[in-house]
């Protein structure tokens, strides 16, 4: 199946010149793919895998709008809470004014949870680690022909894709992890292994995760889970930088609203106290949010 990617600047130039180089658990290889700085020049697609950061949606709406109501499957693979999670009223931290939700209804969308780590150490090179697991399912939960077809496609590429009949729970549980690990990794400038080997830092992560979990339980999307077991699992992974820490070190805007702001907004709707999340949000906004551009694609 033909594959195309959207990239920018020197990264795009390197892909066009040398192909997209991959270093991963599947080995090292180079993929020759169509590449452009805009979807407008790449034609139509059966599937769009949306891997940009969730706060970059506004700048991409004009490119994505033409796929609204078409046969194209829209797959959300971002960290944080996706636009489809709460539609009425839409979350201002995720979909201000409901503009995204009006374009793409649940029938066209597949929700995704990515249990994979990666970074771009140099232009044209993607380095992957931390597993190959992808969970995919309908925003309405239950069986989904679109999700099943995508799972089969990804499994054919040796990825560990799974159809998830309760993607809403999986999205929230990934959000619980990100609310703790991503946030404290920036506050302490630490990789995951170093973060969780420090007792004080681990307590900070646990406090944030506990509040996010309580919010999800109030929403009715998750049951109680063992947070310490989740932290123990994360600590066993290869030492990696969270995506938020990578963005911080590169002077980019953080996924603060889709990850932390969204949980706070949902907590407010359901009357859940989240003092640690509020404090972390305020601290990250002070040290970084106000001084960095949105870093949105043009």
C-alpha angles and dihedrals in degrees: 000000000000114000129199131184136201116224139150144225121341091354090059092046092052092050091050092047103040106012125248106304117210131195108186149134086277090059134259119306144144123238120205105213138159109262133189140159090236138041088221092078097045102069127218129340140201090211134018114201104201108207100154118112115279093239089060094068096100094060092048099048094093091055095044099042094083090065092059111121094004130120090262114117113226112212118193110208100161129122116252131036113326123229092250095058097085114013104165103083099003118232111258089210091060110021111016109204092359093270095143094044092054090057099048124037124197093263091065097042134083118193118219138195116199119207094184133105125212147149141189106241092176138002113291094012127103118189116199131193141145100067139308101250121140123178116201132183150138118283085233091054122229127079120340127189090202092053093046091052092049092048090053090049094051093044087056087061090054094255119139097242121167134187107237117202090192103043091151091066092044092051091051094047090051087049089054090056094045094047089060108030100037094045099048092040088065096040090052098029089230138140118238098260093048091043095054095043089064112081096210093047091047090054090052091052091047093051092054094045091049092055092047090050092049089052092051091049091051088051089051097235100111140030126220115297135188104259094185090056090052090050092048089053092049091049091057094058122098108280105270139164116244116243090248092054090049090053092047093052091050094049094247130141114273129236086243102134098042092049109029103012092052093054091049091049092051090045090055090053092052100037097247118153111231106170096154093051091048091051093048091048091051093047094049091047091053097048099040122352099075095047102050131075118236090256091218124170115251 
